[in-house]
């Protein structure tokens, strides 16, 4: 059975369109923008709430963090039970020479120095993370 040229060309175009972009979301439900609603330390003290306007955003192998006017970007490594943040840089739209910063610059966002977050809850609308220091960060999908 012979395919007509038009059907063959349409089939090839469809295959190319489906495989032409390799920038698919790769972090499952983690991908997207999250607003911190509460951050508690190991003693149960509230360190931040949604009024502090802290946002985490995940896409591909990158994470970004925003708090008021400050934005940081990092590399990201994800598995099913935890993720790790590393190599933070300060985003500077006017300077392309961004330099890797120490992990301590992420402390105001709730990121621990080891960069490791254990995923306690992760749904399409809610996320709860726990650090090795036992801080608990609760988020809503934004």
Residue pairs with C-beta under 8 A, 6 or more apart in sequence:
3 11
23 60
25 31
25 59
25 60
26 60
26 61
26 78
27 58
27 59
27 60
27 76
27 78
27 83
28 122
29 122
29 123
29 124
30 58
30 78
30 83
30 119
30 122
30 127
31 58
31 59
32 57
32 58
32 59
32 141
32 142
33 55
33 56
33 57
33 141
33 142
34 55
34 56
34 57
34 58
34 127
34 139
34 140
34 141
34 142
35 50
35 53
35 54
35 55
35 139
35 140
35 142
36 48
36 49
36 50
36 52
36 54
36 55
36 56
36 110
36 137
36 138
36 139
37 49
37 50
37 138
37 139
37 140
38 46
38 48
38 49
38 50
38 136
38 137
38 138
39 46
39 47
39 48
39 49
39 54
39 110
39 135
39 136
39 137
39 138
40 46
40 47
40 135
40 136
41 47
41 133
41 134
41 135
42 133
42 134
42 135
47 110
47 135
48 54
48 110
50 140
52 67
53 66
53 67
53 68
54 65
54 66
54 67
54 109
54 110
55 65
55 66
55 67
55 142
56 63
56 64
56 65
56 109
56 139
57 63
57 64
57 65
57 66
58 76
58 78
60 76
61 75
61 76
61 77
62 73
62 74
62 75
62 76
63 73
63 74
63 75
63 76
63 85
64 71
64 72
64 73
64 74
64 91
65 71
65 72
65 73
65 74
65 106
65 109
65 111
67 108
67 109
70 108
71 90
71 91
72 88
72 89
72 90
72 91
72 101
72 105
72 106
72 109
73 88
73 89
73 91
73 98
74 85
74 86
74 87
74 88
74 89
74 106
74 115
75 85
75 86
75 87
76 83
76 84
76 85
76 86
77 83
77 84
77 86
80 119
81 118
81 119
82 116
82 117
82 118
82 119
83 116
83 117
83 119
84 114
84 115
84 116
84 117
85 103
85 106
85 111
85 115
85 116
85 117
86 103
86 115
87 100
88 100
88 101
88 102
88 103
88 105
88 106
89 98
89 99
89 100
89 101
90 98
90 99
90 101
90 105
91 98
92 98
103 111
103 112
103 113
103 114
103 115
104 113
106 115
107 113
110 131
110 135
110 137
111 117
112 131
112 132
112 133
112 135
114 132
116 131
116 132
117 129
117 130
117 131
117 137
118 129
118 130
118 131
118 132
119 127
119 128
119 129
120 128
120 129
120 130
120 136
121 127
121 128
122 128
124 141
125 140
125 141
126 138
126 139
126 140
126 141
127 138
127 139
127 140
127 141
128 136
128 137
128 138
128 139
129 136
129 137
129 138
129 139
130 136
130 137
131 137
